[in-house]
Amino acid sequence: MLDLDPFSPVGISERELLFCEVFLVFCLLWDSPPIGTGERVAIDANHRTVARRGREPGLVLQRDGEAVAMVDWAADILRSMHEVAGLLDEAGGTAYRDAVRDCAALLHEPEATPSARMLEALRGGESLVELGLRLAGGHRRHFLSMAGGGNRHQLLETEALSSLDRQCWIEEHDTLSFDDYLAAYYA
């Protein structure tokens, strides 16, 4: 599951996309035997712990029945991912290794994570609504400043209105009940 990065105009950066690609290839290549019931319980417990307390310094999780610091476990995974990134970079450049390196740096610079940046803004007195509006305004300016930004905005606005018109037409001309639609869908 990916959260949107509120600081990126498009919700995710190129670096994050490259990191995701490395992670997916890593998961594909990494040996992963079937998960047993006990391991499933530990995975679920670790997931809840990270979701609730993931920013807590020194957070400890369970791996193979042993306590391990979340940061150390993450560092182990990132070291293994670096090898995969190297394979992907063989086509030229260092973009994949750079993406893994940059994300690994966040283990030691948690104040640079999007969640920490949001907390910093909120602790500075800005409300969540104010922060959201400020970021949205910046993203709007970003897209309007692009070549053809004004025309692109008009094109998107026209497409949105056209989409709403099509929705109204479909709803007005739809004679199928929702139950009948579901039955046809699952048939």
Backbone as CSV, one residue per row, in Angstrom:
resi,resn,N_x,N_y,N_z,CA_x,CA_y,CA_z,C_x,C_y,C_z
1,MET,0.853,-1.166,0.000,0.000,0.000,0.000,0.901,1.232,0.000
2,LEU,0.616,2.137,-0.877,1.395,3.365,-0.951,0.539,4.542,-0.513
3,ASP,1.120,5.384,0.297,0.466,6.648,0.625,0.908,7.674,-0.404
4,LEU,0.038,8.614,-0.693,0.426,9.711,-1.558,1.376,10.623,-0.809
5,ASP,2.341,11.159,-1.506,3.267,12.133,-0.921,2.659,13.512,-1.134
6,PRO,2.170,14.139,-0.072,1.510,15.430,-0.231,2.456,16.534,-0.695
7,PHE,3.753,16.302,-0.614,4.719,17.318,-1.026,5.081,17.209,-2.501
8,SER,4.623,16.162,-3.168,4.869,15.982,-4.598,3.638,16.426,-5.374
9,PRO,3.802,17.232,-6.398,2.642,17.690,-7.173,1.802,16.549,-7.752
10,VAL,2.434,15.413,-8.060,1.690,14.294,-8.630,1.459,13.167,-7.625
11,GLY,1.853,13.361,-6.386,1.583,12.388,-5.332,2.667,11.355,-5.118
12,ILE,3.622,11.286,-6.029,4.739,10.348,-5.897,5.881,10.879,-6.760
13,SER,7.099,10.708,-6.268,8.249,11.210,-7.017,8.836,10.108,-7.892
14,GLU,9.655,10.510,-8.838,10.329,9.531,-9.688,11.195,8.611,-8.831
15,ARG,11.866,9.174,-7.840,12.706,8.370,-6.944,11.875,7.295,-6.251
16,GLU,10.685,7.658,-5.787,9.822,6.684,-5.113,9.347,5.605,-6.083
17,LEU,9.059,5.983,-7.326,8.659,4.990,-8.330,9.792,4.018,-8.632
18,LEU,11.004,4.538,-8.753,12.160,3.671,-8.994,12.372,2.730,-7.809
19,PHE,12.223,3.263,-6.605,12.354,2.433,-5.403,11.308,1.315,-5.419
20,CYS,10.068,1.655,-5.763,9.000,0.648,-5.824,9.326,-0.429,-6.844
21,GLU,9.873,-0.017,-7.978,10.237,-0.993,-9.009,11.307,-1.945,-8.490
22,VAL,12.318,-1.404,-7.818,13.366,-2.256,-7.237,12.744,-3.198,-6.203
23,PHE,11.863,-2.667,-5.356,11.246,-3.483,-4.316,10.432,-4.628,-4.923
24,LEU,9.674,-4.339,-5.976,8.865,-5.382,-6.605,9.744,-6.463,-7.232
25,VAL,10.812,-6.069,-7.893,11.728,-7.055,-8.480,12.405,-7.844,-7.360
26,PHE,12.801,-7.163,-6.305,13.398,-7.829,-5.140,12.443,-8.885,-4.589
27,CYS,11.170,-8.525,-4.413,10.178,-9.469,-3.891,10.006,-10.662,-4.832
28,LEU,10.079,-10.403,-6.133,9.945,-11.470,-7.113,11.110,-12.452,-7.019
29,LEU,12.305,-11.949,-6.801,13.504,-12.783,-6.803,13.818,-13.420,-5.450
30,TRP,13.352,-12.807,-4.364,13.688,-13.270,-3.017,12.953,-14.577,-2.712
31,ASP,13.656,-15.542,-2.145,13.038,-16.803,-1.766,12.001,-16.541,-0.668
32,SER,10.807,-17.033,-0.890,9.724,-16.788,0.062,8.857,-18.035,0.190
33,PRO,9.211,-18.887,1.156,8.397,-20.096,1.342,7.003,-19.732,1.858
34,PRO,6.056,-20.657,1.772,4.707,-20.367,2.278,4.728,-19.914,3.740
35,ILE,3.800,-19.045,4.072,3.708,-18.493,5.424,2.838,-19.411,6.277
36,GLY,3.375,-19.818,7.411,2.622,-20.643,8.348,1.740,-19.792,9.243
37,THR,0.903,-20.461,10.020,-0.042,-19.765,10.897,0.679,-18.891,11.915
38,GLY,1.711,-19.414,12.538,2.456,-18.635,13.536,3.121,-17.412,12.932
39,GLU,3.679,-17.596,11.743,4.313,-16.468,11.067,3.271,-15.426,10.668
40,ARG,2.086,-15.878,10.254,1.000,-14.952,9.877,0.619,-14.085,11.074
41,VAL,0.545,-14.688,12.262,0.209,-13.942,13.482,1.288,-12.893,13.755
42,ALA,2.560,-13.285,13.607,3.669,-12.344,13.843,3.658,-11.216,12.818
43,ILE,3.391,-11.544,11.561,3.336,-10.520,10.509,2.231,-9.520,10.820
44,ASP,1.057,-10.027,11.188,-0.068,-9.144,11.517,0.262,-8.254,12.712
45,ALA,0.904,-8.830,13.725,1.278,-8.051,14.912,2.300,-6.976,14.543
46,ASN,3.295,-7.332,13.714,4.290,-6.347,13.278,3.625,-5.239,12.468
47,HIS,2.694,-5.612,11.616,2.000,-4.620,10.802,1.253,-3.627,11.688
48,ARG,0.521,-4.138,12.666,-0.209,-3.249,13.592,0.751,-2.356,14.368
49,THR,1.854,-2.925,14.807,2.831,-2.159,15.583,3.411,-1.013,14.759
50,VAL,3.783,-1.309,13.523,4.363,-0.268,12.660,3.307,0.774,12.315
51,ALA,2.083,0.334,12.043,1.017,1.290,11.706,0.744,2.238,12.865
52,ARG,0.813,1.746,14.068,0.488,2.566,15.247,1.691,3.325,15.805
53,ARG,2.877,2.713,15.706,4.036,3.297,16.403,5.280,3.379,15.524
54,GLY,5.099,3.355,14.211,6.229,3.274,13.291,7.246,4.391,13.397
55,ARG,6.846,5.541,13.915,7.785,6.662,14.040,8.542,6.631,15.369
56,GLU,8.214,5.705,16.224,8.825,5.616,17.554,10.285,5.173,17.453
57,PRO,11.214,5.961,17.983,12.628,5.560,17.940,12.837,4.250,18.706
58,GLY,13.663,3.374,18.152,13.991,2.116,18.809,12.895,1.064,18.734
59,LEU,11.922,1.242,17.865,10.806,0.296,17.747,11.331,-1.106,17.445
60,VAL,10.821,-2.085,18.185,11.255,-3.472,18.041,10.110,-4.307,17.489
61,LEU,10.435,-5.180,16.525,9.479,-6.096,15.911,9.939,-7.528,16.162
62,GLN,9.112,-8.479,15.727,9.456,-9.896,15.854,9.774,-10.470,14.477
63,ARG,10.953,-11.077,14.357,11.355,-11.738,13.111,11.861,-13.126,13.466
64,ASP,11.181,-14.121,12.963,11.545,-15.511,13.233,11.644,-15.788,14.729
65,GLY,10.718,-15.212,15.493,10.683,-15.439,16.940,11.709,-14.645,17.734
66,GLU,12.447,-13.790,17.068,13.483,-12.979,17.723,13.119,-11.506,17.643
67,ALA,13.482,-10.749,18.660,13.268,-9.304,18.649,14.325,-8.660,17.759
68,VAL,13.877,-7.747,16.902,14.800,-7.037,16.016,14.312,-5.594,15.880
69,ALA,15.257,-4.674,15.920,14.898,-3.261,15.745,14.374,-3.059,14.331
70,MET,13.273,-2.334,14.205,12.679,-2.083,12.895,13.702,-1.466,11.940
71,VAL,14.501,-0.537,12.435,15.501,0.137,11.596,16.539,-0.862,11.098
72,ASP,16.960,-1.788,11.955,17.954,-2.782,11.537,17.373,-3.732,10.493
73,TRP,16.131,-4.137,10.689,15.478,-5.031,9.729,15.329,-4.323,8.386
74,ALA,14.907,-3.086,8.434,14.765,-2.314,7.197,16.114,-2.171,6.498
75,ALA,17.175,-1.920,7.272,18.514,-1.781,6.689,18.945,-3.082,6.014
76,ASP,18.626,-4.229,6.623,18.951,-5.521,6.012,18.263,-5.669,4.653
77,ILE,16.984,-5.338,4.624,16.220,-5.450,3.374,16.784,-4.493,2.328
78,LEU,17.087,-3.267,2.735,17.603,-2.276,1.785,18.963,-2.680,1.235
79,ARG,19.810,-3.322,2.059,21.102,-3.806,1.552,20.881,-4.859,0.463
80,SER,19.937,-5.751,0.696,19.630,-6.765,-0.320,19.018,-6.124,-1.561
81,MET,18.203,-5.126,-1.370,17.598,-4.419,-2.511,18.653,-3.705,-3.336
82,HIS,19.717,-3.247,-2.687,20.777,-2.527,-3.399,21.388,-3.422,-4.484
83,GLU,21.503,-4.726,-4.203,22.022,-5.656,-5.208,21.094,-5.713,-6.422
84,VAL,19.787,-5.769,-6.177,18.816,-5.789,-7.272,18.881,-4.476,-8.049
85,ALA,19.015,-3.369,-7.329,19.111,-2.063,-7.980,20.326,-2.028,-8.908
86,GLY,21.423,-2.631,-8.467,22.620,-2.699,-9.309,22.358,-3.449,-10.604
87,LEU,21.589,-4.542,-10.503,21.240,-5.295,-11.716,20.391,-4.447,-12.663
88,LEU,19.434,-3.718,-12.108,18.579,-2.870,-12.937,19.372,-1.718,-13.550
89,ASP,20.374,-1.248,-12.844,21.197,-0.151,-13.357,22.185,-0.595,-14.435
90,GLU,22.340,-1.888,-14.632,23.275,-2.366,-15.656,22.901,-1.869,-17.048
91,ALA,21.639,-1.491,-17.222,21.213,-0.941,-18.513,21.786,0.450,-18.733
92,GLY,22.344,1.038,-17.687,22.962,2.360,-17.796,22.495,3.284,-16.702
93,GLY,23.426,3.978,-16.090,23.088,4.942,-15.058,23.105,4.344,-13.661
94,THR,22.691,5.166,-12.710,22.672,4.743,-11.302,21.343,5.081,-10.637
95,ALA,20.307,5.319,-11.423,19.039,5.804,-10.883,18.440,4.866,-9.845
96,TYR,18.493,3.560,-10.096,17.899,2.611,-9.157,18.697,2.547,-7.854
97,ARG,20.022,2.481,-7.962,20.852,2.463,-6.746,20.690,3.771,-5.979
98,ASP,20.602,4.886,-6.695,20.398,6.180,-6.039,19.066,6.206,-5.283
99,ALA,18.030,5.625,-5.890,16.711,5.612,-5.242,16.752,4.800,-3.956
100,VAL,17.399,3.641,-3.994,17.507,2.810,-2.784,18.374,3.521,-1.746
101,ARG,19.477,4.121,-2.189,20.352,4.847,-1.262,19.603,5.996,-0.598
102,ASP,18.836,6.759,-1.381,18.086,7.896,-0.830,17.042,7.439,0.183
103,CYS,16.363,6.336,-0.129,15.365,5.830,0.816,16.038,5.260,2.061
104,ALA,17.182,4.623,1.892,17.923,4.099,3.037,18.375,5.237,3.950
105,ALA,18.691,6.370,3.373,19.119,7.525,4.187,18.014,7.971,5.140
106,LEU,16.759,7.728,4.764,15.647,8.125,5.628,15.626,7.339,6.939
107,LEU,16.263,6.167,6.960,16.362,5.416,8.216,17.139,6.209,9.255
108,HIS,18.107,6.988,8.806,18.954,7.762,9.710,18.577,9.239,9.735
109,GLU,17.657,9.635,8.853,17.147,11.000,8.803,15.619,10.976,8.797
110,PRO,15.005,10.441,9.851,13.540,10.332,9.836,12.831,11.680,9.737
111,GLU,13.543,12.754,10.057,12.937,14.084,9.949,12.728,14.506,8.500
112,ALA,13.307,13.764,7.557,13.149,14.080,6.136,11.988,13.318,5.496
113,THR,11.331,12.445,6.242,10.208,11.693,5.680,8.994,12.608,5.520
114,PRO,8.101,12.282,4.584,6.898,13.112,4.421,6.088,13.246,5.708
115,SER,5.984,12.171,6.487,5.200,12.261,7.727,5.848,13.235,8.713
116,ALA,7.172,13.213,8.801,7.856,14.145,9.699,7.716,15.581,9.211
117,ARG,7.776,15.769,7.903,7.619,17.112,7.350,6.214,17.650,7.632
118,MET,5.224,16.770,7.545,3.847,17.193,7.865,3.728,17.545,9.343
119,LEU,4.275,16.700,10.208,4.215,16.967,11.647,4.902,18.287,11.988
120,GLU,6.017,18.543,11.335,6.750,19.801,11.577,5.883,21.003,11.221
121,ALA,5.205,20.934,10.093,4.320,22.036,9.687,3.177,22.201,10.674
122,LEU,2.617,21.088,11.115,1.499,21.156,12.064,1.952,21.663,13.423
123,ARG,3.135,21.265,13.840,3.676,21.760,15.126,4.023,23.243,15.042
124,GLY,4.253,23.715,13.821,4.558,25.131,13.615,3.324,26.008,13.678
125,GLY,2.172,25.410,13.929,0.955,26.190,14.102,-0.008,26.132,12.925
126,GLU,0.414,25.510,11.834,-0.460,25.407,10.673,-1.458,24.269,10.918
127,SER,-2.731,24.501,10.611,-3.714,23.422,10.749,-3.575,22.476,9.569
128,LEU,-4.170,21.287,9.697,-4.109,20.323,8.610,-4.779,20.884,7.357
129,VAL,-5.882,21.579,7.524,-6.573,22.189,6.386,-5.686,23.258,5.757
130,GLU,-5.077,24.102,6.584,-4.191,25.150,6.052,-3.011,24.537,5.302
131,LEU,-2.422,23.480,5.870,-1.304,22.802,5.211,-1.747,22.240,3.865
132,GLY,-2.899,21.570,3.850,-3.409,20.996,2.615,-3.663,22.057,1.558
133,LEU,-4.262,23.169,1.971,-4.534,24.255,1.018,-3.243,24.897,0.519
134,ARG,-2.270,25.051,1.407,-0.985,25.636,0.990,-0.298,24.730,-0.022
135,LEU,-0.252,23.430,0.271,0.391,22.489,-0.647,-0.368,22.425,-1.972
136,ALA,-1.701,22.378,-1.903,-2.507,22.328,-3.129,-2.278,23.571,-3.976
137,GLY,-2.182,24.729,-3.327,-1.912,25.960,-4.063,-0.559,25.915,-4.755
138,GLY,0.442,25.384,-4.053,1.763,25.246,-4.666,1.751,24.284,-5.840
139,HIS,1.018,23.186,-5.699,0.926,22.220,-6.794,0.187,22.832,-7.982
140,ARG,-0.840,23.609,-7.691,-1.589,24.275,-8.763,-0.659,25.218,-9.538
141,ARG,0.111,26.023,-8.790,1.053,26.949,-9.441,2.092,26.169,-10.265
142,HIS,2.530,25.047,-9.732,3.506,24.211,-10.439,2.963,23.810,-11.814
143,PHE,1.731,23.291,-11.845,1.177,22.823,-13.106,0.820,23.963,-14.043
144,LEU,0.353,25.080,-13.490,0.027,26.223,-14.345,1.276,26.847,-14.949
145,SER,2.414,26.694,-14.268,3.655,27.279,-14.777,4.282,26.442,-15.888
146,MET,3.803,25.231,-16.063,4.354,24.366,-17.112,3.951,24.899,-18.477
147,ALA,4.744,24.572,-19.473,4.426,24.998,-20.836,3.033,24.515,-21.195
148,GLY,2.204,25.420,-21.655,0.836,25.064,-22.009,-0.049,24.846,-20.798
149,GLY,0.402,25.265,-19.606,-0.334,25.026,-18.361,-1.750,25.556,-18.397
150,GLY,-1.937,26.785,-18.887,-3.275,27.368,-18.939,-4.183,26.591,-19.874
151,ASN,-3.650,26.223,-21.040,-4.431,25.442,-22.007,-4.752,24.063,-21.445
152,ARG,-3.791,23.465,-20.771,-3.985,22.143,-20.201,-5.085,22.196,-19.148
153,HIS,-5.086,23.244,-18.358,-6.117,23.403,-17.326,-7.493,23.491,-17.986
154,GLN,-7.598,24.272,-19.038,-8.875,24.408,-19.752,-9.298,23.070,-20.353
155,LEU,-8.346,22.329,-20.906,-8.632,21.018,-21.480,-9.168,20.067,-20.406
156,LEU,-8.525,20.053,-19.251,-8.974,19.179,-18.169,-10.344,19.600,-17.642
157,GLU,-10.565,20.902,-17.553,-11.868,21.389,-17.089,-12.971,20.990,-18.076
158,THR,-12.692,21.120,-19.369,-13.654,20.712,-20.392,-13.926,19.213,-20.311
159,GLU,-12.869,18.425,-20.121,-13.027,16.971,-20.008,-13.837,16.613,-18.764
160,ALA,-13.623,17.298,-17.659,-14.386,17.028,-16.438,-15.865,17.323,-16.658
161,LEU,-16.178,18.446,-17.284,-17.579,18.786,-17.550,-18.212,17.778,-18.511
162,SER,-17.463,17.350,-19.511,-17.954,16.344,-20.452,-18.230,15.033,-19.731
163,SER,-17.358,14.667,-18.819,-17.534,13.437,-18.046,-18.793,13.509,-17.192
164,LEU,-19.032,14.652,-16.569,-20.247,14.825,-15.766,-21.497,14.751,-16.642
165,ASP,-21.427,15.338,-17.838,-22.560,15.244,-18.778,-22.830,13.786,-19.164
166,ARG,-21.760,13.027,-19.459,-21.927,11.613,-19.811,-22.527,10.830,-18.646
167,GLN,-22.089,11.142,-17.422,-22.635,10.470,-16.242,-24.134,10.733,-16.125
168,CYS,-24.545,11.990,-16.282,-25.975,12.331,-16.210,-26.760,11.578,-17.272
169,TRP,-26.233,11.530,-18.516,-26.925,10.839,-19.592,-27.097,9.361,-19.245
170,ILE,-26.020,8.730,-18.750,-26.082,7.310,-18.390,-27.115,7.077,-17.294
171,GLU,-27.102,7.931,-16.277,-28.043,7.767,-15.178,-29.486,7.970,-15.624
172,GLU,-29.713,8.909,-16.531,-31.063,9.166,-17.031,-31.572,8.032,-17.919
173,HIS,-30.686,7.377,-18.629,-31.087,6.346,-19.577,-30.909,4.924,-19.031
174,ASP,-30.508,4.816,-17.790,-30.297,3.504,-17.186,-31.623,2.954,-16.670
175,THR,-31.997,1.777,-17.157,-33.262,1.158,-16.734,-33.015,-0.086,-15.889
176,LEU,-31.753,-0.451,-15.716,-31.397,-1.660,-14.975,-31.281,-1.347,-13.488
177,SER,-31.917,-2.156,-12.648,-31.781,-1.958,-11.198,-30.373,-2.372,-10.775
178,PHE,-29.956,-1.897,-9.620,-28.621,-2.227,-9.132,-28.489,-3.734,-8.911
179,ASP,-29.529,-4.371,-8.362,-29.496,-5.816,-8.142,-29.345,-6.569,-9.462
180,ASP,-30.074,-6.128,-10.497,-29.959,-6.774,-11.811,-28.566,-6.536,-12.411
181,TYR,-28.036,-5.329,-12.199,-26.683,-5.031,-12.675,-25.675,-5.972,-12.027
182,LEU,-25.761,-6.139,-10.700,-24.837,-7.018,-9.999,-24.969,-8.457,-10.485
183,ALA,-26.210,-8.906,-10.679,-26.418,-10.278,-11.150,-25.774,-10.468,-12.524
184,ALA,-25.949,-9.486,-13.416,-25.351,-9.571,-14.750,-23.824,-9.501,-14.669
185,TYR,-23.315,-8.685,-13.776,-21.873,-8.511,-13.617,-21.207,-9.818,-13.172
186,TYR,-21.839,-10.496,-12.216,-21.255,-11.725,-11.659,-21.639,-12.977,-12.449
187,ALA,-22.464,-12.823,-13.480,-22.904,-13.995,-14.265,-21.785,-14.486,-15.166
